[in-house]
Amino acid sequence: MTQKREYRDDYPEKTLYIPGPTEVREDVIEAMCEPMFGHRMDQMTDLYTTIVEDTKTFLGTDNDVIVLTGSGTEFMESSVLNLVDENVLVTTCGSFSERQANVAERLGKNVDTLEYDWGEAVKPEDVREHLEATDGEYDAVTCVMNESSTGVRNPIEDIGDVLKEYPDTRFVVDAVSALGGDYVDIDAHGIDVIFTSVQKAFAMPPGLAVCVVSDDAYDQEVESDSASWYGGFQRSLDYYDRKGQTHSTPAIPVMLAYRQQMKHMLDETHEARDQRHREMAEYTRDWAREHFAMFPEDGYESQTVACIENTQDIDVAATIEQVSEEYDMVFSNGYGSQLGERTFRIGHMGEHDLDSIKRLTDAIEDVAGL
């Protein structure tokens, strides 16, 4: 049985290089310290409409945006409830895509999976072949953009282009560990639903989930037999149209942080933010290939999380602990029992830059004797 462990006031400050949460700007943290106000006041309308419309501007989308208190898992679940009456095709290539299949099964849907080994990427031509063989009988197809368990970046743009040929099938993308650090043209590639958590590449404190919803997805939910109460697209968007607020009490302090961070993101621009993340990713891959190897399939590496194969058989757990103790930097082991010591992961997302990532790799080299 779990015992209470008293929270202290003297923890050392650590720089986070894990796949989220990640580092948060000081002024973004300070933004959470405003005096509290009511969630039905005009001040809330000003705040919520600002973050919603700024998000649309940053992402360059004409689709609707929902920001709700919760983790991205909220929209992983609600997108299935909202869009799938019977059949869903889930593409799986790692832990989080497999979780989506598990969620859909728990919700009582008929789930088919297009499965890949961990480390491999989903292929658009396989999706096309599967849809042709099944006559496009699915209410939705799901894919994880950035499978952070394996460091794979799936080609969601090309998969979305395939799904355009099946106008009755919605395309749902889990972009929890990528959106904001890896550019995607949502509207151009027919992505009906794409969601994220703000503590990843958005570099905000945890507590909010963001979802972009197409008109077709909204209409399909309206016509469906059931939908999520909390994460319902119609309920959230209709309330926004009427009131400019969320239907339920939100985490107001985190939304204040969101407003402040979105100012920085708009100033940087989506394209420049993408380029900065690309540079960090390329450096980390080169470093990994010099000393170890990359775990993901070649050509499908994540732009926000490097999953590095432990070809030197270092003690991953001990190295993480020593880097944390000596350098106050924290990176991550591999995900779960499959990859725990076989790989390790570096999150190069959010507000990190090339110099920041080099400081971590220097520390790993020192501790591991590379």
KEKE-3310 file (N, C-alpha, C; in steps of 0.2 Angstrom, whole numbers, plus 5000, padded with zeros to 4 digits):
npx = (5004:5002:5012:5011:5021:5029:5028:5041:5050:5062:5068:5080:5082:5079:5083:5073:5073:5065:5051:5041:5032:5040:5053:5047:5045:5049:5041:5029:5026:5024:5013:5002:4999:4990:4976:4962:4947:4930:4923:4913:4913:4915:4929:4934:4928:4936:4949:4947:4943:4954:4964:4959:4957:4970:4977:4972:4977:4991:4992:4988:4975:4958:4949:4939:4944:4946:4949:4952:4951:4962:4971:4979:4974:4960:4954:4959:4950:4937:4936:4934:4922:4914:4914:4914:4902:4902:4913:4931:4947:4963:4979:4994:5010:5017:5017:5008:4999:4994:4987:4977:4969:4966:4958:4947:4942:4938:4927:4918:4918:4920:4935:4948:4965:4979:4994:5011:5028:5036:5045:5045:5036:5020:5013:5007:5003:5000:4989:4980:4978:4972:4960:4955:4953:4943:4932:4931:4924:4925:4921:4930:4948:4963:4978:4994:5004:5017:5025:5030:5035:5043:5050:5046:5041:5026:5020:5009:5003:5003:4995:4983:4980:4977:4966:4957:4951:4941:4927:4918:4924:4932:4948:4958:4970:4983:4993:5000:5013:5020:5014:5016:5029:5033:5029:5013:5002:4986:4974:4976:4979:4967:4965:4954:4952:4964:4974:4982:4993:4997:5009:5019:5027:5021:5026:5021:5014:5007:4990:4980:4971:4971:4962:4959:4946:4937:4924:4917:4920:4913:4900:4898:4898:4886:4877:4878:4875:4879:4889:4903:4901:4909:4920:4913:4912:4902:4895:4905:4909:4897:4894:4905:4902:4890:4894:4907:4916:4921:4912:4912:4920:4935:4954:4959:4971:4981:4976:4979:4993:4994:4990:5000:5011:5007:5009:5023:5025:5018:5025:5037:5034:5025:5032:5046:5048:5046:5058:5068:5066:5068:5082:5087:5083:5091:5104:5104:5101:5113:5122:5118:5120:5134:5138:5129:5115:5101:5084:5072:5064:5073:5072:5060:5061:5057:5054:5054:5057:5070:5073:5084:5095:5102:5116:5129:5127:5126:5122:5107:5098:5106:5115:5106:5102:5114:5118:5108:5110:5123:5123:5111:5101:5088:5085:5076:5072:5070:5054:5043:5043:5047:5057:5065:5079:5084:5084:5085:5078:5078:5070:5069:5061:5049:5055:5068:5085:5098:5110:5106:5103:5115:5122:5116:5120:5134:5135:5130:5140:5151:5147:5144:5156:5160)
npy = (4994:5011:5024:5039:5052:5066:5081:5092:5108:5111:5106:5103:5113:5107:5106:5102:5089:5079:5070:5079:5085:5101:5114:5130:5147:5160:5172:5166:5157:5167:5173:5166:5170:5180:5189:5179:5177:5176:5162:5165:5178:5194:5196:5183:5179:5188:5183:5169:5170:5176:5167:5156:5162:5166:5154:5148:5157:5156:5142:5143:5139:5138:5130:5126:5129:5121:5123:5115:5111:5098:5083:5079:5066:5067:5071:5061:5051:5057:5060:5048:5044:5055:5053:5040:5029:5015:5008:5009:5012:5010:5015:5008:5009:5010:5014:5024:5025:5012:5013:5021:5012:5004:5012:5015:5002:5000:5009:5002:5001:4994:4989:4990:4986:4993:4987:4990:4986:4991:5006:5007:5016:5022:5018:5028:5021:5008:5011:5016:5004:4996:5003:5002:4988:4986:4994:5006:5007:5013:5024:5033:5036:5034:5041:5043:5057:5059:5048:5046:5036:5029:5038:5040:5049:5050:5050:5060:5070:5064:5053:5059:5065:5053:5050:5060:5055:5047:5053:5051:5047:5051:5059:5057:5064:5062:5073:5075:5076:5084:5095:5112:5112:5106:5108:5108:5108:5109:5111:5110:5096:5089:5086:5081:5081:5086:5085:5091:5092:5105:5105:5100:5103:5116:5122:5125:5126:5111:5105:5109:5104:5105:5106:5104:5106:5101:5107:5096:5086:5091:5091:5077:5073:5079:5072:5059:5045:5046:5056:5063:5070:5080:5082:5085:5090:5098:5103:5110:5120:5126:5132:5141:5149:5155:5161:5163:5157:5143:5127:5122:5124:5131:5129:5142:5150:5143:5145:5159:5158:5152:5162:5171:5164:5161:5173:5174:5163:5167:5178:5172:5164:5151:5145:5148:5143:5129:5128:5130:5119:5109:5111:5107:5094:5088:5090:5082:5069:5067:5067:5056:5046:5046:5041:5031:5024:5028:5024:5024:5020:5024:5040:5043:5050:5058:5076:5082:5073:5063:5046:5035:5022:5011:5006:5005:4999:5006:5009:5014:5019:5023:5032:5042:5046:5050:5061:5070:5072:5078:5088:5094:5091:5083:5069:5056:5038:5023:5019:5011:4993:4986:4995:5001:5000:4997:5008:5026:5043:5059:5075:5087:5100:5113:5127:5125:5127:5125:5127:5124:5110:5105:5107:5097:5085:5085:5083:5070:5063:5065:5059:5046:5042:5044)
npz = (5000:4996:5004:5013:5007:5013:5006:5002:5005:5000:4987:4975:4960:4944:4927:4914:4903:4898:4890:4892:4907:4902:4902:4908:4905:4916:4917:4912:4922:4932:4928:4932:4945:4946:4954:4959:4948:4944:4934:4926:4923:4914:4912:4911:4899:4891:4893:4889:4875:4870:4871:4864:4850:4848:4847:4836:4827:4828:4825:4812:4807:4801:4807:4821:4839:4854:4871:4885:4903:4908:4903:4887:4885:4888:4876:4868:4872:4871:4857:4851:4857:4852:4838:4833:4829:4827:4820:4821:4815:4821:4820:4825:4833:4844:4862:4865:4854:4855:4867:4863:4855:4865:4873:4864:4863:4877:4877:4870:4856:4839:4835:4824:4821:4813:4813:4818:4822:4837:4835:4821:4808:4804:4788:4774:4762:4767:4775:4765:4757:4767:4769:4756:4755:4765:4761:4766:4778:4790:4804:4809:4808:4817:4822:4830:4830:4835:4841:4856:4864:4857:4849:4836:4822:4814:4797:4796:4787:4774:4777:4780:4768:4761:4767:4763:4752:4757:4762:4772:4783:4797:4801:4815:4825:4837:4844:4855:4860:4851:4844:4841:4841:4830:4814:4806:4793:4796:4790:4777:4775:4778:4791:4804:4818:4829:4843:4858:4873:4884:4891:4884:4869:4869:4880:4893:4910:4916:4913:4904:4889:4872:4857:4840:4829:4815:4803:4798:4807:4818:4813:4811:4824:4829:4822:4827:4838:4851:4862:4870:4886:4894:4885:4873:4856:4850:4862:4868:4858:4854:4866:4867:4856:4860:4873:4874:4883:4893:4895:4908:4924:4922:4923:4928:4932:4925:4912:4911:4911:4899:4890:4892:4887:4874:4868:4867:4858:4847:4843:4840:4829:4821:4811:4813:4826:4823:4815:4824:4833:4824:4821:4834:4835:4824:4828:4840:4835:4827:4837:4844:4835:4833:4846:4850:4844:4834:4838:4831:4815:4801:4794:4799:4811:4827:4829:4841:4852:4855:4854:4859:4855:4866:4863:4868:4880:4892:4910:4911:4920:4931:4925:4922:4935:4940:4931:4935:4948:4948:4938:4938:4929:4920:4910:4901:4904:4893:4887:4898:4901:4889:4883:4893:4898:4886:4878:4879:4882:4875:4878:4867:4866:4867:4875:4875:4867:4855:4861:4874:4873:4870:4882:4889:4882:4883:4897:4898:4891:4899:4911:4907:4902:4888)
capx = (5000:5006:5012:5012:5028:5028:5031:5046:5051:5069:5070:5084:5079:5081:5082:5069:5074:5060:5046:5036:5033:5046:5054:5042:5047:5048:5035:5023:5024:5022:5006:4997:4999:4985:4970:4957:4941:4925:4923:4907:4914:4918:4936:4935:4927:4942:4954:4946:4943:4960:4969:4957:4959:4978:4979:4970:4982:4997:4992:4986:4969:4952:4945:4938:4948:4944:4954:4948:4955:4963:4977:4977:4970:4953:4952:4960:4944:4931:4936:4931:4915:4910:4914:4913:4896:4903:4920:4937:4954:4968:4986:4998:5017:5020:5013:5002:4994:4991:4983:4971:4965:4963:4953:4941:4939:4934:4921:4913:4918:4923:4942:4953:4971:4984:5000:5018:5033:5039:5051:5042:5031:5014:5014:5001:5001:4996:4982:4976:4977:4968:4954:4952:4951:4937:4927:4931:4919:4926:4919:4936:4955:4967:4986:4999:5009:5023:5025:5036:5038:5048:5053:5044:5036:5022:5018:5001:5001:5002:4990:4978:4979:4974:4959:4953:4947:4935:4924:4913:4929:4936:4955:4960:4978:4986:4999:5002:5021:5023:5011:5019:5036:5033:5024:5009:4996:4981:4968:4978:4979:4961:4965:4948:4953:4971:4974:4989:4993:5001:5015:5024:5030:5019:5030:5016:5012:5002:4983:4975:4971:4969:4959:4957:4940:4934:4917:4915:4920:4907:4893:4897:4896:4879:4873:4880:4870:4881:4895:4906:4898:4914:4924:4909:4914:4896:4894:4911:4909:4891:4895:4909:4899:4886:4896:4914:4919:4921:4905:4913:4925:4942:4959:4960:4978:4985:4974:4983:5000:4993:4989:5007:5016:5005:5012:5030:5024:5016:5031:5042:5030:5025:5038:5052:5048:5048:5065:5072:5065:5072:5089:5089:5083:5096:5110:5103:5102:5120:5126:5116:5123:5141:5140:5125:5111:5094:5080:5066:5065:5077:5068:5054:5063:5053:5057:5053:5059:5075:5073:5091:5096:5108:5121:5135:5125:5127:5117:5103:5095:5112:5117:5101:5103:5121:5117:5103:5114:5129:5122:5104:5098:5085:5082:5072:5074:5065:5047:5040:5047:5050:5062:5067:5086:5086:5084:5084:5075:5079:5065:5071:5055:5047:5059:5075:5088:5104:5115:5104:5103:5122:5124:5114:5124:5140:5134:5129:5146:5155:5145:5145:5163:5159)
capy = (5000:5017:5028:5046:5055:5073:5086:5097:5115:5112:5102:5107:5115:5103:5107:5096:5086:5073:5071:5083:5092:5104:5120:5135:5153:5163:5176:5162:5155:5172:5175:5162:5173:5185:5187:5175:5180:5171:5159:5168:5186:5196:5195:5176:5179:5191:5178:5163:5171:5178:5161:5152:5165:5166:5148:5148:5161:5152:5136:5144:5135:5141:5126:5128:5127:5120:5123:5112:5109:5091:5081:5077:5060:5069:5072:5054:5047:5060:5060:5042:5045:5060:5052:5033:5025:5008:5005:5014:5010:5013:5013:5007:5008:5011:5013:5029:5023:5006:5016:5024:5006:5001:5017:5013:4995:5001:5012:4997:5002:4989:4992:4986:4989:4992:4987:4990:4985:4998:5009:5008:5021:5020:5020:5030:5016:5003:5014:5016:4997:4993:5006:4999:4981:4986:4998:5013:5006:5016:5031:5037:5033:5037:5040:5047:5061:5059:5042:5048:5030:5026:5043:5040:5054:5047:5055:5062:5074:5060:5049:5064:5065:5047:5050:5064:5050:5044:5059:5049:5044:5057:5058:5060:5064:5063:5077:5078:5078:5087:5101:5118:5111:5102:5112:5104:5112:5105:5112:5107:5089:5086:5083:5083:5082:5085:5087:5091:5094:5111:5105:5098:5108:5123:5124:5129:5122:5106:5107:5111:5101:5109:5102:5108:5102:5103:5107:5089:5082:5094:5089:5070:5072:5081:5066:5053:5042:5048:5060:5065:5076:5085:5084:5085:5096:5102:5106:5115:5125:5130:5137:5146:5154:5159:5164:5165:5154:5135:5125:5120:5129:5129:5130:5149:5152:5140:5149:5165:5156:5151:5169:5174:5160:5162:5179:5172:5159:5171:5183:5168:5162:5144:5142:5149:5138:5123:5127:5129:5112:5105:5111:5103:5087:5086:5090:5076:5063:5067:5065:5049:5041:5046:5038:5026:5024:5030:5018:5024:5019:5029:5045:5044:5052:5064:5082:5084:5068:5058:5040:5033:5015:5010:5001:5004:4995:5010:5009:5020:5022:5026:5038:5048:5048:5054:5068:5074:5074:5082:5093:5096:5090:5077:5066:5050:5032:5021:5019:5004:4987:4985:4999:5004:5000:4997:5015:5032:5048:5067:5079:5093:5103:5119:5133:5123:5128:5121:5127:5120:5103:5103:5106:5090:5079:5086:5080:5063:5061:5065:5054:5039:5041:5043)
capz = (5000:4996:5010:5012:5007:5014:5001:5006:5002:4998:4982:4970:4954:4939:4920:4912:4896:4897:4885:4895:4906:4900:4905:4907:4906:4922:4916:4911:4929:4936:4925:4936:4951:4947:4959:4956:4946:4942:4927:4922:4923:4908:4912:4909:4892:4888:4893:4885:4868:4868:4870:4858:4844:4847:4846:4829:4823:4829:4821:4805:4805:4801:4811:4828:4844:4861:4876:4891:4909:4908:4899:4881:4885:4888:4869:4865:4873:4868:4850:4850:4859:4848:4831:4831:4831:4827:4818:4821:4813:4825:4818:4831:4832:4851:4868:4865:4849:4857:4872:4859:4854:4872:4875:4860:4865:4883:4875:4867:4849:4835:4834:4820:4821:4808:4818:4817:4827:4840:4831:4814:4807:4800:4781:4771:4757:4770:4776:4758:4755:4771:4768:4750:4756:4769:4758:4770:4783:4797:4806:4810:4808:4822:4822:4834:4826:4837:4846:4861:4867:4852:4845:4829:4819:4808:4791:4796:4782:4769:4779:4779:4760:4759:4770:4759:4747:4761:4765:4777:4788:4800:4803:4821:4826:4843:4843:4862:4861:4845:4841:4844:4840:4824:4810:4802:4790:4798:4786:4770:4775:4780:4798:4807:4825:4832:4850:4862:4880:4884:4895:4880:4865:4870:4886:4898:4915:4914:4916:4899:4883:4866:4852:4834:4826:4808:4803:4796:4813:4822:4810:4812:4831:4829:4819:4830:4843:4858:4862:4877:4890:4896:4879:4867:4852:4850:4868:4869:4853:4855:4872:4865:4852:4864:4879:4874:4889:4893:4898:4915:4927:4920:4927:4926:4932:4919:4906:4912:4909:4892:4887:4892:4883:4867:4866:4865:4852:4841:4842:4837:4824:4820:4806:4816:4831:4819:4813:4830:4835:4819:4823:4840:4833:4820:4832:4844:4831:4825:4843:4846:4830:4835:4852:4851:4838:4834:4839:4826:4808:4798:4790:4803:4818:4830:4829:4848:4857:4853:4857:4857:4857:4871:4860:4873:4886:4899:4915:4909:4926:4935:4921:4923:4942:4941:4928:4939:4955:4947:4934:4939:4922:4920:4904:4903:4902:4888:4890:4900:4902:4883:4881:4899:4898:4879:4875:4883:4878:4877:4875:4864:4864:4871:4875:4874:4861:4853:4867:4880:4872:4870:4889:4892:4879:4887:4904:4898:4889:4905:4916:4904:4899:4881)
cpx = (5004:5006:5013:5019:5027:5032:5035:5046:5058:5072:5075:5081:5083:5079:5079:5071:5070:5055:5040:5034:5040:5047:5049:5046:5045:5042:5029:5021:5021:5015:5001:4996:4994:4980:4965:4951:4936:4925:4917:4907:4916:4925:4938:4934:4933:4947:4953:4946:4949:4964:4966:4959:4966:4980:4978:4975:4989:4998:4990:4980:4963:4947:4944:4943:4945:4949:4950:4954:4956:4969:4974:4973:4962:4951:4954:4953:4938:4931:4933:4923:4911:4910:4913:4907:4898:4910:4925:4943:4959:4975:4990:5005:5021:5015:5007:4997:4991:4986:4976:4966:4962:4957:4946:4938:4935:4928:4916:4913:4921:4930:4946:4959:4976:4991:5007:5022:5035:5045:5050:5037:5025:5015:5008:4998:4997:4989:4977:4974:4972:4961:4951:4949:4944:4932:4926:4925:4919:4923:4925:4943:4959:4974:4989:5004:5016:5023:5031:5039:5044:5052:5052:5039:5032:5020:5011:4999:4999:4996:4983:4976:4975:4967:4954:4948:4941:4932:4920:4918:4933:4943:4956:4967:4979:4992:5001:5009:5024:5020:5014:5027:5038:5028:5020:5003:4990:4975:4970:4978:4973:4961:4958:4948:4961:4971:4981:4988:4998:5008:5021:5027:5027:5022:5026:5016:5007:4995:4978:4977:4969:4967:4957:4952:4938:4927:4914:4915:4914:4901:4892:4895:4888:4875:4874:4875:4872:4887:4897:4902:4903:4918:4920:4911:4908:4895:4899:4910:4903:4891:4899:4906:4894:4889:4904:4918:4918:4914:4906:4919:4932:4948:4962:4967:4982:4983:4978:4990:4999:4993:4996:5012:5014:5008:5019:5029:5022:5022:5036:5040:5030:5031:5045:5053:5049:5055:5069:5072:5069:5079:5091:5088:5088:5103:5110:5104:5109:5124:5125:5120:5131:5142:5135:5121:5104:5089:5074:5069:5068:5072:5062:5055:5059:5057:5057:5056:5064:5074:5080:5092:5103:5113:5127:5133:5127:5121:5113:5101:5100:5114:5112:5101:5109:5121:5113:5107:5120:5128:5115:5100:5094:5082:5079:5074:5069:5059:5045:5045:5050:5057:5066:5075:5089:5087:5084:5082:5077:5074:5068:5065:5054:5052:5067:5078:5094:5109:5113:5104:5111:5125:5122:5119:5131:5140:5134:5136:5151:5153:5146:5152:5163:5165)
cpy = (5006:5021:5035:5048:5062:5077:5091:5104:5116:5107:5106:5108:5111:5106:5101:5095:5080:5075:5075:5080:5095:5110:5126:5142:5156:5168:5172:5159:5161:5174:5171:5165:5179:5184:5183:5179:5174:5169:5161:5175:5188:5195:5188:5176:5182:5186:5172:5164:5173:5172:5156:5155:5165:5160:5146:5151:5158:5146:5137:5140:5139:5136:5129:5125:5126:5120:5121:5110:5101:5090:5080:5070:5061:5069:5065:5050:5051:5060:5053:5042:5049:5057:5045:5030:5018:5006:5011:5010:5013:5011:5013:5006:5010:5012:5018:5027:5016:5008:5018:5018:5004:5006:5015:5007:4996:5005:5008:4998:4995:4992:4987:4990:4988:4993:4987:4989:4992:5000:5010:5013:5019:5023:5022:5024:5010:5005:5014:5009:4994:4996:5003:4992:4981:4991:5004:5013:5009:5023:5036:5032:5037:5036:5045:5050:5059:5054:5043:5042:5027:5031:5043:5046:5051:5052:5057:5066:5069:5055:5053:5064:5059:5047:5055:5060:5047:5049:5057:5046:5050:5054:5061:5059:5066:5066:5079:5080:5081:5094:5107:5118:5107:5105:5107:5108:5108:5105:5109:5100:5085:5083:5085:5084:5081:5089:5087:5093:5100:5111:5102:5103:5115:5126:5128:5124:5117:5108:5108:5106:5105:5104:5106:5103:5105:5103:5100:5085:5085:5091:5081:5069:5073:5075:5060:5051:5044:5052:5061:5071:5081:5087:5084:5091:5101:5106:5112:5121:5129:5135:5142:5151:5158:5164:5166:5162:5146:5133:5124:5124:5126:5131:5137:5151:5149:5143:5156:5164:5155:5157:5172:5170:5160:5168:5178:5168:5163:5176:5179:5166:5154:5141:5143:5144:5131:5122:5126:5122:5107:5105:5107:5096:5084:5085:5083:5070:5062:5064:5058:5044:5041:5041:5031:5024:5026:5024:5019:5022:5025:5034:5046:5047:5058:5070:5085:5079:5063:5052:5036:5026:5014:5005:5000:5001:4999:5008:5015:5023:5026:5032:5044:5050:5053:5061:5072:5076:5079:5088:5096:5096:5083:5075:5059:5043:5030:5020:5012:4998:4985:4988:5002:5005:4999:5003:5020:5038:5055:5071:5086:5097:5110:5125:5131:5126:5124:5121:5123:5112:5101:5102:5099:5085:5079:5082:5073:5060:5060:5060:5047:5037:5040:5046)
cpz = (5000:5002:5009:5012:5007:5009:5005:5002:5000:4992:4977:4964:4949:4932:4917:4904:4895:4892:4887:4902:4904:4903:4903:4909:4913:4922:4915:4918:4933:4934:4929:4943:4952:4952:4955:4954:4944:4935:4923:4921:4916:4907:4910:4901:4888:4887:4888:4877:4866:4867:4864:4851:4843:4845:4838:4825:4823:4824:4813:4803:4805:4805:4818:4833:4850:4866:4883:4897:4908:4904:4892:4880:4885:4880:4865:4866:4870:4861:4848:4851:4854:4841:4829:4834:4832:4826:4818:4819:4817:4822:4824:4830:4839:4856:4867:4860:4851:4863:4868:4857:4860:4874:4871:4862:4872:4882:4871:4859:4845:4833:4830:4821:4815:4812:4815:4823:4830:4837:4824:4814:4803:4793:4777:4766:4761:4773:4770:4757:4760:4770:4761:4751:4761:4767:4762:4775:4789:4798:4807:4809:4813:4820:4827:4830:4828:4843:4851:4864:4863:4848:4838:4827:4813:4803:4791:4790:4776:4770:4778:4772:4758:4761:4767:4754:4750:4765:4771:4783:4791:4802:4810:4823:4833:4842:4850:4863:4855:4843:4845:4843:4834:4819:4806:4800:4791:4793:4779:4769:4777:4787:4802:4814:4826:4839:4853:4869:4880:4887:4891:4876:4866:4876:4891:4904:4913:4917:4910:4893:4878:4860:4846:4830:4820:4808:4802:4803:4818:4819:4811:4819:4832:4827:4823:4836:4850:4857:4870:4880:4891:4889:4873:4863:4852:4856:4869:4865:4853:4861:4871:4861:4855:4870:4879:4880:4888:4897:4906:4918:4925:4925:4925:4927:4927:4912:4906:4909:4901:4888:4886:4887:4876:4864:4863:4858:4846:4839:4838:4830:4823:4816:4809:4822:4828:4817:4819:4833:4830:4820:4829:4839:4829:4824:4837:4841:4829:4831:4845:4841:4831:4841:4853:4844:4839:4834:4833:4819:4805:4793:4794:4810:4820:4830:4837:4853:4853:4857:4855:4860:4861:4868:4864:4879:4893:4903:4914:4916:4931:4932:4922:4930:4943:4938:4932:4945:4953:4943:4934:4933:4922:4913:4906:4900:4896:4892:4891:4900:4895:4882:4887:4899:4891:4876:4881:4879:4880:4874:4873:4861:4869:4870:4875:4867:4860:4859:4873:4879:4872:4877:4891:4889:4882:4893:4903:4896:4895:4910:4914:4902:4892:4878)
residu = (MET:THR:GLN:LYS:ARG:GLU:TYR:ARG:ASP:ASP:TYR:PRO:GLU:LYS:THR:LEU:TYR:ILE:PRO:GLY:PRO:THR:GLU:VAL:ARG:GLU:ASP:VAL:ILE:GLU:ALA:MET:CYS:GLU:PRO:MET:PHE:GLY:HIS:ARG:MET:ASP:GLN:MET:THR:ASP:LEU:TYR:THR:THR:ILE:VAL:GLU:ASP:THR:LYS:THR:PHE:LEU:GLY:THR:ASP:ASN:ASP:VAL:ILE:VAL:LEU:THR:GLY:SER:GLY:THR:GLU:PHE:MET:GLU:SER:SER:VAL:LEU:ASN:LEU:VAL:ASP:GLU:ASN:VAL:LEU:VAL:THR:THR:CYS:GLY:SER:PHE:SER:GLU:ARG:GLN:ALA:ASN:VAL:ALA:GLU:ARG:LEU:GLY:LYS:ASN:VAL:ASP:THR:LEU:GLU:TYR:ASP:TRP:GLY:GLU:ALA:VAL:LYS:PRO:GLU:ASP:VAL:ARG:GLU:HIS:LEU:GLU:ALA:THR:ASP:GLY:GLU:TYR:ASP:ALA:VAL:THR:CYS:VAL:MET:ASN:GLU:SER:SER:THR:GLY:VAL:ARG:ASN:PRO:ILE:GLU:ASP:ILE:GLY:ASP:VAL:LEU:LYS:GLU:TYR:PRO:ASP:THR:ARG:PHE:VAL:VAL:ASP:ALA:VAL:SER:ALA:LEU:GLY:GLY:ASP:TYR:VAL:ASP:ILE:ASP:ALA:HIS:GLY:ILE:ASP:VAL:ILE:PHE:THR:SER:VAL:GLN:LYS:ALA:PHE:ALA:MET:PRO:PRO:GLY:LEU:ALA:VAL:CYS:VAL:VAL:SER:ASP:ASP:ALA:TYR:ASP:GLN:GLU:VAL:GLU:SER:ASP:SER:ALA:SER:TRP:TYR:GLY:GLY:PHE:GLN:ARG:SER:LEU:ASP:TYR:TYR:ASP:ARG:LYS:GLY:GLN:THR:HIS:SER:THR:PRO:ALA:ILE:PRO:VAL:MET:LEU:ALA:TYR:ARG:GLN:GLN:MET:LYS:HIS:MET:LEU:ASP:GLU:THR:HIS:GLU:ALA:ARG:ASP:GLN:ARG:HIS:ARG:GLU:MET:ALA:GLU:TYR:THR:ARG:ASP:TRP:ALA:ARG:GLU:HIS:PHE:ALA:MET:PHE:PRO:GLU:ASP:GLY:TYR:GLU:SER:GLN:THR:VAL:ALA:CYS:ILE:GLU:ASN:THR:GLN:ASP:ILE:ASP:VAL:ALA:ALA:THR:ILE:GLU:GLN:VAL:SER:GLU:GLU:TYR:ASP:MET:VAL:PHE:SER:ASN:GLY:TYR:GLY:SER:GLN:LEU:GLY:GLU:ARG:THR:PHE:ARG:ILE:GLY:HIS:MET:GLY:GLU:HIS:ASP:LEU:ASP:SER:ILE:LYS:ARG:LEU:THR:ASP:ALA:ILE:GLU:ASP:VAL:ALA:GLY:LEU)
# end
